[in-house]
Amino acid sequence: MNELATGFPILTLLTVLPLVGAAIALFAGKHARGVALVTSLACLAVALVVWISLPANGIIGLVELHSWAPSLGIEYHLGVDGLGALMLLLSAVVTLMSVDAAHRVHHMPGLFYGLILILESGLFGSFTALNFFHWFLFWELSLIPAFFLIKLWGGPRRGPAATQFFVYTMAGSVALLISFLALFLSTGTKYAPGTMDFGDLAAMAASGALAQMVAAHLGAAMPWLAIGVLAGFAVKVPLAPFHTWLPAAYAEAPSPVTMLLTGAMSKMGVYGLLRIALPIFGVQIAAMRTPLLVLAVITVVMGAWAAAAQKDLKRIFAYSSVNHLGYCLLGIFALAVPVSGAAAQASQAAALNGVILQMFNHGITAAAIFWFIAIIQFRTGGLRGIDDFGGLRKPAPVFAGLMGIVLFSSLGLPGLNSFVSEFLIFRGVFPLAWVAATISILGLLVTAIVILTVIQKVFTGPVPEHWANFPDLHHSERLALAPVIGLMFLVGLAPRLILDTINPTVVNLLAHWRF
Amino acid sequence: MIEQSAAFTPQFAASSIARNLWLIPAVPMVASGIIALLKQPQRKLASTLAIGSLGFSLLLSFIAFAHVLRGWAHGSVVRETVSFTWLQFGHSAVDLGWVLDPLAAVMLVMVSFVGLLIFIYSVGYMAHDENFTRFFCFLSLFAGAMLGVVISNSLLLLFMCWEIVGLTSYLLIGFWYQKPAAAAAAKKAFITTRFGDIFFFLGIVWLFSQTGTLLFYNHGIGSLEPLSLAVLVTQHAGLGLSAAGAIGLLIFAGAVGKSGQLPLHVWLPDAMEGPTPVSALIHAATMVAAGVFLVARVYPLMAAGAPIMSIGAQPGGTSVALTVVTWVGAATAVFAALIAVAQNDIKRILAYSTVSQLGYMMAGLGLGGVAVGMFHLITHAFFKALLFLGAGSVIHGCHEEQDIRRMGGLKVDMPLTFITYAIGMLALCGFPIFFSGFWSKDGILEAAQHSSVIKGPFYLLVFGALLTAFYMTRQVCYVFLGYWRGPKPAYESPMVMTLPLVILAFFAMALGLIGTPAWPWFHAFLEGRAAEFSVHSLIEPGFLLLMATSSLVVFLGLGFGWRLYGEKSPKPEQPDALEKSVPWLWAPLRDRLYVDEFYGVTVIAFYAWWGRVADWIDRRVWGGIVALVAWIFALWAQLNRLLDINWVDGGFDKTCEELSEGGGLLASLQSGRVQNYLRILAVAVVALAVILFWSSRP
């Protein structure tokens, strides 16, 4: 542990590992999936080592800091705290699930698995980078493989979906880039270049120096820079109304890729808000908190309700993802409500713990749901309309049972993972912004209706003739799904397993943020 | 009530039974997990595991009960708690835990005892079902979660178990999932109760943020203890409510959903789609009573919610929360009883009767306190479980027939079922002296009569009693008297089904003995005071008058019923006797007063409409804006392309075109020129960077 802390570049190793795997997979032909499985398992192991090697006090550890391009303020600066490490774990788990789910890729398998591994590397890089330039590289790196994965292996309307996804996210990225260029230029002087280091910028923001520097160079641009950064993340999460790319992209992407999009990539946006936007632009976000909270509530409620109007299983759960991540946004923006006192701090801590745990829970649960949809699609030759099925519980009881557990996890049933994080978010948000919390609670009800309707239409009623022989889960599938479902129970029953590591980071983050 | 809880002597060192109390819910839950892994043919093992584990829980429950009883006999009120930290956030923690006190002990014994009888009964009832194994898996999970609700010392743990109870109810209502009606009923039950639960959830969150704890009792700093309550009653929550009152009402909303009170009662009659043992256990005896239990559990909070401007109000006035509980209960009692009058499905009559009786319990809580409401809960659990199991026996014997018009004369074919059913029916009607329902209902009526604040509920409840006697007489006449009207002859059920009937029938009569005014043992036990035997309170003129009144009402109801239905056995096609005399009243009652239809055109229509609106906004409004922006960029890109063609090297352009095959946001508009678009962005970024560099120069 101490050895790790004192120098072994484990985060670099973690980021490079999937790239190496990708290089091998590209040329491995029909063995590509094996390569990808081994690589993603190895990554999971390394991510677990990172998780247990974190500093106990919640600060950023496992730091790697090297000079890169000093004149441009660029450093090779890596490090993780509880937040980053949990995201590494999540990315590793979701990638493994995705590779596991994608077991019948006939069209260019080498490229497929290679791209997935490159995407994983992009995720790892962006969850560990602490310098904007470096972080941005990986942020974009993850986008490109995702684009091609949709574009080359997606459904019939994959072309427009991929492009919309790419352009939308790219537009957000450009906004981010411009904002950070402005910060870099503003923090520089005649004698020294500016900085793009998240920690440095956050410290300057906390002391108020950053706003002064920006004001000196660019006038009243600071709120606009904040909006630029927020826009970049709002698209990625997404925050309504920047979510319209999502249903098409999730629906048209092959399901294993949808698992990555919703399970891991959507977390990059939430992570960015927590790691970058709140520490550097806390004051500006606090000033905009009311419209932001309104948008978060719209995301929660309309996301759930739009899911109710869909007929395609993938679109239903795409919107359901919007709803679930809406709770994260709700929790984050509620943090910006100015309050003081021990009770308010407790609420903030509850909200932030909830947000971080919700990121993990949603990642696991949503990925698992799309996994089940992948299985359905494979068994039925690509069908995924909610009215295409009926009574599947009869021919496939184990399938119905396990998918039922996952769906109830998404619904927020106590005893399963999501309940814990949703409880914490509402516990935190209610005292800080009770109107927003009260309206958002409708989301819990509507989500329940949506999910029970799915169960009703797919699994109950008489079995149509042609599904009478719908194959139940094979042993290998059960074996692959069991650990994921076990994880849901584990987090739902003993949340300390994760929260005890997250909470110190939460306390540390809250102590340093200034609104 | 506050003074009372203050008088409890806290015991810091929990006894060994209190420390191990968690085993009572845990063992059936573990059994359920094991049964889930069994294969379909392992029926014997499944039922043995389920019955064995619940038997173990019953044993522990008796030990726990005996422990509380011993403490009570020595004059101290037992309230032992054990808690642990479930998770931490910031410097706060969420503690969960369990409590052993008289309320928990009584419920533990009731739930595990009635549960065990129904488990045994199910072995016979479900014998021919192919999913027998899964049935016992769900039943065990239910029993575990319900026992968890009972022992929870934390509102959050209670809620968690409460939701799992809701899940098992959902699974068991929809047990015959291939019937669309069952699947729909299951969904309706879950969603209706969850509607109440989101308010409950808000109440939990609010209580937690105000008091910093969700433990009920925690050596003086629990959320139900005077220290927290004192804070809660002083905080305004708007609308003249204190925080305590508002939180109490939010929690009550959860109880309204679970216990089928107005206006969320609609799911319970539909829940009868489940197998009959499920109706008996979950939708009559235990789960639906969980709402009543919840109100009893958080009673100090409900009672403390006195209106802030209560200084001017009448002394002895009750809190806003309890007033609401009373009115909701009383209104439900009459409303559901009215509907029960005109139903023809044997189980639906009982279901509406359950809704009505739960209303009595709520009113009892609101008017007379924990003991009054809880006593009716306990007696009702026994006689209603008896009635449902009896109905199951009838259905079983009549070849799955549920329409009472196609039965008749069963007193001959099913003598044991008839006798036990009659006992249950008389207990439910509140037939004087010998039946438990008489004493528990009279307790509620007495409390209503003595209430200094509101008189309305008393008259409602008396009217409800009249209706109860009437609809039960009608049902029994249809089913057991007259002559057989079904196609195939009926037969008596096997021992494994009738034995539980006999045991329940015994308790349906005997339980009254522990709650008579002469010896109010039950009330004394729950309230932690000594039980005194005094015949005086029985012959006190006020009480005698009440007994006479309620007896008269019961006889009236029985008499009306007998006059209309006794020994007549109308043919199934003939209109009902009541229909003939008052057709204008019959139709709305038969159609359940159109509540479902009303929800259909309001709430459900709104839900579907709003979903379409959300979808439309997404596709048209947001999608339209995106399309517009894309179109502008595409236009710009076209312009750029023209420039390219005319000015820039054509070869480069050709490469671009090849690359852009198939890309295309709104392909018709911009024909896939992402590259162009990106190029513009890149140019823009560079330009901006140059400008910024320029402007940043000193």
Chai-1 contact restraints between the chains, C-beta under 6 A:
chainA,res_idxA,chainB,res_idxB,connection_type,confidence,min_distance_angstrom,max_distance_angstrom,comment,restraint_id
A,G159,B,G662,contact,1.0,0.0,6.0,A-B,restraint_1
A,T163,B,G663,contact,1.0,0.0,6.0,A-B,restraint_2
A,T163,B,G664,contact,1.0,0.0,6.0,A-B,restraint_3
A,T163,B,L665,contact,1.0,0.0,6.0,A-B,restraint_4
A,T163,B,V674,contact,1.0,0.0,6.0,A-B,restraint_5
A,Q164,B,L665,contact,1.0,0.0,6.0,A-B,restraint_6
A,V167,B,L665,contact,1.0,0.0,6.0,A-B,restraint_7
A,V174,B,L681,contact,1.0,0.0,6.0,A-B,restraint_8
A,I178,B,L688,contact,1.0,0.0,6.0,A-B,restraint_9
A,L181,B,A689,contact,1.0,0.0,6.0,A-B,restraint_10
A,L185,B,L692,contact,1.0,0.0,6.0,A-B,restraint_11
A,L185,B,S696,contact,1.0,0.0,6.0,A-B,restraint_12
A,K190,B,P698,contact,1.0,0.0,6.0,A-B,restraint_13
A,H217,B,S696,contact,1.0,0.0,6.0,A-B,restraint_14
A,P241,B,W622,contact,1.0,0.0,6.0,A-B,restraint_15
A,T244,B,W622,contact,1.0,0.0,6.0,A-B,restraint_16
A,T244,B,G623,contact,1.0,0.0,6.0,A-B,restraint_17
A,T244,B,V626,contact,1.0,0.0,6.0,A-B,restraint_18
A,M302,B,A614,contact,1.0,0.0,6.0,A-B,restraint_19
A,W305,B,W610,contact,1.0,0.0,6.0,A-B,restraint_20
A,W305,B,G611,contact,1.0,0.0,6.0,A-B,restraint_21
A,W305,B,A614,contact,1.0,0.0,6.0,A-B,restraint_22
A,A306,B,A614,contact,1.0,0.0,6.0,A-B,restraint_23
A,A306,B,D615,contact,1.0,0.0,6.0,A-B,restraint_24
A,A306,B,D618,contact,1.0,0.0,6.0,A-B,restraint_25
A,A308,B,G611,contact,1.0,0.0,6.0,A-B,restraint_26
A,A309,B,G611,contact,1.0,0.0,6.0,A-B,restraint_27
A,A309,B,R612,contact,1.0,0.0,6.0,A-B,restraint_28
A,A309,B,D615,contact,1.0,0.0,6.0,A-B,restraint_29
A,A346,B,G90,contact,1.0,0.0,6.0,A-B,restraint_30
A,A346,B,S92,contact,1.0,0.0,6.0,A-B,restraint_31
A,A349,B,F89,contact,1.0,0.0,6.0,A-B,restraint_32
A,A349,B,G90,contact,1.0,0.0,6.0,A-B,restraint_33
A,A350,B,F89,contact,1.0,0.0,6.0,A-B,restraint_34
A,N353,B,F89,contact,1.0,0.0,6.0,A-B,restraint_35
A,R393,B,Y177,contact,1.0,0.0,6.0,A-B,restraint_36
A,L413,B,E163,contact,1.0,0.0,6.0,A-B,restraint_37
A,P414,B,M160,contact,1.0,0.0,6.0,A-B,restraint_38
A,P414,B,E163,contact,1.0,0.0,6.0,A-B,restraint_39
A,G415,B,I164,contact,1.0,0.0,6.0,A-B,restraint_40
A,F426,B,V205,contact,1.0,0.0,6.0,A-B,restraint_41
A,R427,B,V205,contact,1.0,0.0,6.0,A-B,restraint_42
A,R427,B,F208,contact,1.0,0.0,6.0,A-B,restraint_43
A,F430,B,V205,contact,1.0,0.0,6.0,A-B,restraint_44
A,F430,B,S209,contact,1.0,0.0,6.0,A-B,restraint_45
A,P431,B,S209,contact,1.0,0.0,6.0,A-B,restraint_46
A,I441,B,I198,contact,1.0,0.0,6.0,A-B,restraint_47
A,L444,B,I198,contact,1.0,0.0,6.0,A-B,restraint_48
A,L445,B,I198,contact,1.0,0.0,6.0,A-B,restraint_49
A,A448,B,R194,contact,1.0,0.0,6.0,A-B,restraint_50
A,I449,B,I191,contact,1.0,0.0,6.0,A-B,restraint_51
A,L452,B,K187,contact,1.0,0.0,6.0,A-B,restraint_52
A,L452,B,F190,contact,1.0,0.0,6.0,A-B,restraint_53
A,Q456,B,A183,contact,1.0,0.0,6.0,A-B,restraint_54
A,Q456,B,K187,contact,1.0,0.0,6.0,A-B,restraint_55
A,T460,B,Y177,contact,1.0,0.0,6.0,A-B,restraint_56
A,T460,B,A183,contact,1.0,0.0,6.0,A-B,restraint_57
A,G461,B,P180,contact,1.0,0.0,6.0,A-B,restraint_58
A,P462,B,Q178,contact,1.0,0.0,6.0,A-B,restraint_59
A,P495,B,L87,contact,1.0,0.0,6.0,A-B,restraint_60
A,R496,B,L87,contact,1.0,0.0,6.0,A-B,restraint_61
A,L499,B,L87,contact,1.0,0.0,6.0,A-B,restraint_62
A,N503,B,Q88,contact,1.0,0.0,6.0,A-B,restraint_63
A,V507,B,G90,contact,1.0,0.0,6.0,A-B,restraint_64
